[in-house]
């Protein structure tokens, strides 16, 4: 079922070109409506607070996007002395299962000891599901991450299940959800270092800049050299032959020195993944073009 179109456009500066504002609004709507499925979008020019949302208050399955809030919890634990980046974690072969995991390919026999830094890089840069589950264990489980987020004022987001649990029952992915506006709030808080020390923020930022997954999503049509710190999420093909999730969230650096936070969720689409990725890339490029030359 398609959602009824809804927009929120908050303007922090009355000098914004209203014609350009309406043009971006129309582009976002047209792009969202150009594909099947449900689309949720939230965009914010961080320094000025200008915010656009399309279905921004509807819940969407996060899939591997939820590795970003998990990483925030872990970095917060480090800031509070509960964990260190150099801490070694033992990994047994019993923790392996059939899933996306460069870690498992690199260490097929298991029985290896890796640092928390190693595991974070596997999880954030490569979207490794085995590393994610191991780091959930270090963080105290999804429920503790959920409580951390709510304690930080992020309400419309839920963390309930590990990757392994979702693989065993694909309906559980819908229990790990957020609204586009809630994730936009989390990205903004992350950028301002409200939740982490400057050192921890910089470490996580650099890992997200080095993300290897989803190069044709937010990054896809941006000028070469544009710095983007992002985290993707991709679901499975449902029995109805729909893709449960094609997601990307991130913060891009604009040519004028400002920063644009963006959340794009697509669920239940009948399109092939490359077609959905192209739409995400076009949304990102439209916003980049709108805000990148402002002074």
GUSEVEX-958763 format. One record per atom (N, C-alpha, C): x, y, z. Coordinates in steps of 0.2 Angstrom, whole numbers, plus 2048, in hexadecimal, padded with zeros to 3 digits. Example, Ala and Ser with C-alpha at 12.3 -4.5 7.8 and 13.67 -1.06 7.14 Angstrom:
8427E4827/83E7EA827/8427F0827/8407F5823/8447FB824/840800827/
END
This chain:
8047FA800/800800800/804806800/80380B7FC/8078117FB/805816801/80A819804/80881E809/805824806/801828809/7FF82F807/805833807/806837802/80C83C802/80B841808/81184280B/811847811/81884A811/818851811/81E854811/81F858818/82585981A/82685E81F/82C86281D/82B86881D/83186C81A/83287281F/837871824/838876829/83E87B826/83D881826/842886824/84588A82A/84B88A82A/84E88D830/85189482D/850895827/85389C824/84E89E81F/84B8A4820/8468A781C/8488A9815/84F8A9814/8528AB80E/8528A6809/8508A080B/85089A807/84C89B800/84F89A7FB/84B89B7F4/8458967F4/83F8997F4/8398957F5/8388917EE/83A8947E9/8398907E2/83E88A7E2/84488B7E5/8488857E5/8468807EA/8438827F0/84087E7F5/83B8797F2/83687D7EE/8318797EB/8338747E6/8388767E2/83B8727DD/83E86B7E0/84286C7E5/8448667E9/83F8627EB/83A8657EE/8348617F1/83185D7EB/8308607E6/82D85D7E0/8318577DD/8388587DD/83C8537DB/83C84D7DF/83C84E7E6/83C8497EB/8368457EA/8308487E9/82A8457E8/82A8417E2/82C8447DD/82C8407D6/83083A7D6/83683A7D9/83B8357D9/83882F7DE/8358317E4/83282C7E8/82C8287E5/82882C7E1/8238297DE/8248257D7/82B8267D5/82D8237CF/82E81B7D0/82E8197D6/82F8117D7/82A80F7DB/8298087DB/8248057DF/8268047E6/8228037EA/8248027F1/8238087F6/8258087FC/82480D800/82B811801/82B817801/83181B801/830820807/83682180B/836826810/83D829810/83C830810/84283480F/84283A814/84883B817/84984181B/850844819/85084B819/85684E817/85785481B/85D85681D/85E85C822/86585F820/86486681F/86B86981E/86D86B825/872867828/87386782F/87486E832/87987282F/87B878831/87587D832/87087D82E/86A88282E/86487F830/863878830/85D875833/85887482E/859876828/853875823/85286E822/84C86C822/84A864823/84486381E/84585E81A/84085B815/83F854817/838852818/83784B818/831849814/831843812/82C84080E/82B839811/825838814/823833818/82883281E/82A838821/82F838826/82D83582C/82683482E/824831834/82282A834/82382782E/82182082D/82681B82F/825816832/82A811834/82D80D82E/83380C82D/836808828/83B80382B/83C7FD828/8417F882A/8487FB829/84C7FB82E/8537FE82D/8587F9829/8577F282A/85C7EE828/8637F082B/8687F0827/86F7F1829/8707F882B/86B7FD82A/86C80482C/86D804834/86A7FE837/86A7FE83E/8717FD841/8757FC83D/87C7FB83F/87F802841/87C80783F/87F80E841/87D80F848/87680F84A/875810851/87980B856/87A804854/87E800858/885802859/888805853/88E808854/88E80E859/889812859/88981885D/889815864/885810866/88580D86D/88C80B86F/88F80786A/89680586C/89B80A86D/89B810869/89F81586A/89E819870/89781A872/89581D878/89881987E/89881287D/89B80E883/8A280F883/8A681087E/8AD81187E/8AE818882/8AA81D880/8AB824883/8AA82388B/8A681E88D/8A481D894/8A8818897/8AE816894/8B2811897/8B080A897/8AB808894/8A8801894/8AB7FD88F/8AE7FF88A/8B17FC885/8B77FF882/8BC7FC87F/8C17FF87B/8C27FD874/8C4801870/8C57FF869/8CA7F9868/8CF7F986D/8D47F486C/8D27ED870/8CC7ED873/8CA7E7876/8C97E1871/8CC7DB873/8CB7D686F/8C57D2870/8C27CF86B/8BC7CB86B/8BD7C5868/8BC7BF86B/8BD7B9868/8B67B7864/8B87B485E/8B27B2859/8B37AB858/8AE7A7859/8AE7A0858/8AA79E851/8AB79884E/8A8797848/8A079684A/89F794850/897793852/89379A850/89779F850/8937A684F/8927A7847/8957A3843/8947A483C/88D7A183A/88A7A4835/8847A1831/8847A482A/8807A2826/8807A481F/87D7AB81F/8817AF81D/87F7B681D/8857BA819/8847C1818/8897C5816/88E7C781B/8947C481A/8997C581F/8A07C481C/8A37CA81A/8AA7CA818/8AF7C781E/8AD7C8824/8B17C682A/8B17BE829/8AC7BB828/8AB7B3828/8AF7B1822/8AF7B581C/8B47B3816/8BB7B3818/8BD7B881C/8C47B981D/8C67B5822/8C27B3827/8C47AE82C/8BF7A882C/8BF7A4827/8BA79E826/8BA79982C/8BF79882F/8C0793835/8BE79683B/8BD79D83C/8BB79F842/8C079F847/8BF79F84E/8C479E853/8C97A4852/8C77AA851/8CB7B0850/8CA7B5855/8CF7B9857/8CE7BE85C/8CF7C5858/8CA7C9858/8CA7D0855/8C87D585A/8CB7DB858/8CA7E185C/8C37E485B/8C07E885F/8BA7EB85E/8BA7F0858/8C07F3857/8C17F7851/8C07F384B/8C37ED84B/8C37E8845/8BC7E7843/8B87E5849/8B17E3848/8AD7E9846/8AE7EF848/8AA7F5846/8AC7F683F/8B27F583C/8B37F7835/8B07F1831/8B07EB833/8AC7E682F/8A47E882F/8A27EA835/89A7EC835/8997F2831/89C7F7832/89A7FE82F/89D7FE828/8A37FD827/8A57FD820/8A37F881B/8A27F281D/8A07EC819/8997EA81B/8967EC81F/88F7EA821/88F7E3823/8947E1827/8957DA829/8907D882E/88C7D282D/8877D0832/8897CC837/88F7C8836/8927C583C/8957CA841/8987CE83E/89B7D4843/8967D7846/8907D9843/88B7DC846/8887D884C/8877D284B/8847CE851/8897CD857/8907CD855/8957CD85A/8957D385E/8947D985B/8947DF85E/88E7E1862/8887DE860/8827DE864/8847DB86A/8877D586A/8897D2871/88D7D6875/8927DA872/8967DF876/8927E4879/88D7E6875/8897EC877/8837EA87C/8827E487D/87D7E2882/8767E087E/8767DF878/8707DD874/86C7E3871/8687E286D/8647E7869/8607EB86E/85D7E8874/8597EB878/85D7F187C/8637F087D/8677F5881/8687FB87C/8697F9875/86A7FF870/864803870/85E7FF870/85880286F/857807875/85880587B/858809881/85D80F881/86380E87E/86781487D/864819879/862817873/85F81B86E/85981F871/85581C875/84F81F878/85182487D/857822881/85A827886/85D82D883/85F82D87C/861832879/85C836876/856835877/850838874/84E83686D/85183186A/84F82E864/849829865/84382B864/83D827865/83B823860/83A82585A/837821855/83C81D851/83F818855/844813853/84480E857/845807855/844802859/84A7FD857/84D7FA85C/8527F585B/8507EF85F/84F7E985B/84C7E385F/8507DD85D/8537DC858/8557D6856/85C7D6853/8607D1854/8677D0850/8667CE849/86C7CE845/86B7CC83F/86A7C583E/86D7C1843/86B7BA842/8647B8843/8617BC848/85A7BB849/8557BD843/8577C2840/8547C483A/8557BF834/85B7BC834/85C7B782F/8577B1830/8567AF836/8527AA838/84B7AB837/8497B1837/8427B3836/8417BA833/8407BA82C/8417C1829/83C7C682B/8367C382E/8317C8830/8347CD836/8397CA83A/83C7CE83F/83F7D583D/8417D5836/8447DB834/8407E1835/8397E0835/8347E6836/8347E883D/8377E4842/8377E7849/83D7EB84A/8427EB845/8487F0845/8467F6841/8437FB843/84180083F/842807841/84280C83C/84281383F/83E817839/83C81D83C/839821837/83F825834/83E82882E/84382C82B/84583282F/841835832/84283B836/84683983D/845833840/848831845/850830844/85182C83E/85882B83C/85B83283A/857836837/85A83D836/85D84083C/859840841/85A843848/86183F84A/86183984A/86783584C/86D837848/86D838842/87283A83E/875841840/870846841/87184C843/87584D84A/87284984E/876848855/87D845854/87E840850/88483E84F/88984384C/887847847/88B84C844/88D851849/88985384E/88A858853/88E855859/88F84F859/89384C85E/88F84C865/88884C865/88484D86B/88484686F/88684186B/88683A86E/88C837870/89283A86C/89883786D/89D83C86E/8A383A870/8A983F871/8AB840869/8AF846869/8B1847862/8B684285F/8BA83F863/8BE839861/8BA83385E/8B5831862/8B182B860/8AD82D85A/8AA83385A/8A6835854/8AB83584E/8B183784E/8B6837848/8B7830846/8B882C84B/8B9825849/8B4822845/8AD823848/8A8820844/8A682383E/8A782A83D/8A682E837/8AB82B832/8B182A833/8B682782E/8B482082C/8B281C830/8AF81582E/8A9816829/8A581B82B/89F81C826/8A181F820/8A6823820/8A9826819/8AC820815/8AE81B818/8B1815815/8AC810813/8A6811814/8A180C813/8A280980B/8A280380B/8A37FF804/89C7FD801/8977FD805/8907FB802/88C8007FF/8887FF7FA/8838047F8/88680A7F4/88C8097F0/88F80F7ED/88A8127E8/88580F7E6/8818127E1/87A8157E4/87A8167EB/8758197EE/8768207EF/8778227F5/87882A7F6/87E82C7F3/8838287F3/88982A7EF/88982A7E8/8848277E5/8848257DE/88582A7D9/8828307D9/8828357D4/88683B7D7/88983B7DD/88C8417E0/8938427DC/8958487DC/89C8497D9/8A18457DC/8A68437D8/8AC83F7DA/8AF8437E0/8B18407E5/8B48437EB/8B08467F0/8A98457EF/8A48487F4/8A58437FA/8A6846800/8A7842806/89F840809/89E839809/89883780C/899832811/896833817/89782E81D/89082B81D/88F82481B/88982181A/88981A81D/88381781D/88181081F/87B80E81C/87C808818/877806814/873800818/86D7FE815/8697F8817/8667F5811/8667EF811/8637EB80B/85F7E580E/8597E480C/8557DF80E/8557D9809/8507D580A/8507CF806/84A7CF801/8497CA7FD/8447CA7F8/83E7C67FC/8387C97FC/8337C6800/82F7C17FB/82A7BD7FE/8267B97FB/8227BC7F5/8217C27F6/81D7C67F1/8217C97EC/8287C77EC/82D7C97E7/82E7D17E8/82E7D37EE/8307DA7EF/8367DA7F3/83A7E07F2/8407E17F6/83E7E47FD/8407E1803/83D7E3809/8407EA80B/8467EB809/84A7F280A/8507F3806/8507F9804/8567FC800/857803803/85C804808/85C80A80C/86380D80C/86481380D/86A81680E/86981C812/86E81D817/86E82381B/87582681B/87582D81C/87C82F81C/87C83781D/88283981D/88484181D/889842818/887847813/88C84980E/88E85080F/89585180E/89885780E/89685B807/894861808/892865802/89886A800/89886C7FA/89D8707F7/89E8777FB/8998797FE/899880802/89B87F809/89D87880B/89F877812/89A875817/893875815/88E873819/88D86B818/88886881C/88886181C/88085F81C/87F85A818/878858816/877851819/87285081D/87184A820/86B84781C/86B84181A/86683E816/864837818/85D835818/85B82F819/85682D814/857827810/85382580B/85181D80D/84B81C80E/84981580F/844813809/84580D807/84080A802/83E803804/838802805/8367FB807/8307F9802/8307F2802/82B7EF7FE/82A7F17F6/8307F27F3/8307F47EC/8317EE7E8/82D7EE7E2/82E7E97DD/8337EA7D8/8377F07D9/83C7F17D4/8437ED7D6/8477EC7D1/84D7E97D2/8517EE7D7/8567EC7DB/85A7F07DF/85E7F67DB/8617F47D6/8647FA7D2/85F8007D0/8597FE7CF/8548037CD/8538087D3/8528047D9/8518087DF/85780C7E1/85D8097E0/86380D7E2/8648137DD/8628137D7/8628197D3/85E81E7D5/85881D7D8/8538227DB/8568257E1/8598217E5/85D8247EB/8628287E9/8668267E4/86C82B7E2/8698317DF/8638317DB/8608377D8/85E83C7DE/85B8397E3/85883D7E9/85E8417EC/86483D7ED/86A8407F0/86D8457EC/86D8447E5/8708497E1/86B84F7E0/86584F7E0/8608547E0/8618597E7/8628557EC/8638597F3/86A85C7F3/86F8597F0/87685B7F0/8768627EB/8738617E5/8728677E1/86F86D7E4/86986C7E8/8668717EB/86A8757F0/86D8717F4/8708747FA/8788757F9/87B8727F4/8828727F4/8858797F2/88187D7EF/8848847EC/88188A7F1/87D8887F6/87B88D7FA/8808917FE/87F8977FF/88589B803/88289E809/
END
